[in-house]
Amino acid sequence: MSQQKRNWFARHKVLTAAGAVVAVVVIGAAMGGGGDTGPTAGAKQEQPAKQGDGDSGKKAQDKPKGPTIDGDGDFEVGSDAKPGLYRSTGNKDAGCYWERAKDASADTDSILANDNVTGTAYVEIKATDKLFKSTGCGTWEAVDPKTKGTPGTTLKGDGGMFKVGADIAPGTYKSTGNKDAECYWERAKDASHGTDSILANDNATGTAIVKVSASDGYFKSSGCGDWVKTG
């Protein structure tokens, strides 16, 4: 198994302390390090309508207009990649890896956030970032963070990251048949992928039930059974 994929599995762990679920997140291709938003997804994760693609319903942002970033390469923020919210879709088997970095040293300490992606990924590239790296990903397309669509009520369990209010409707969702805690879900307030952005998360075995709030920014699902809105 590649180091990148090992990082992805390491990310999907949670600890319960004082009743709160806290993500254990790992950074970078070699693990360790920190960043501007704290240690992030050590992993290196919407698309229209079809349930098999992870969403239901047509969305206004299915065809975002604006800058794009190739799915492979290193990109200087400001010149090669403009700051903003980006989305990459159709990624398979965690083969897509992205990284936000504060410099081009390639040290683990330079990593601000990273992830291994199956399905769809959203990433907010900040003006203070220096480098954005992408390997094996679909093209990154700029998305207007204020764009709304017709959110779905059924979600592919391995669909990746869903924007609340655009890809996923707020409400209570159920996923069944999950085995050996391989299902990981996360509610997040933004797409920076820092630990501070995580509102709640868990590794699920059996049935998982999650209430997605209208005030949430994103819902992430990896390795889970499909989600169905129940309330």
Secondary structure by P-SEA (a helix, b strand, c coil): ccaaaaaaaaacbbbbcccbbbbbcccccbbbbbccccccccccccccccccccccccccccccccccccccccccccccccccbbbbcccccccbbbbcccccccccccccccbbbccbbbbbbcccccbbbbccccbbbbbccccccccccccccccccccccccccccbbbbcccccccbbbbccccccccccccccccccccbbbbbbcccccbbbbcccccccccc
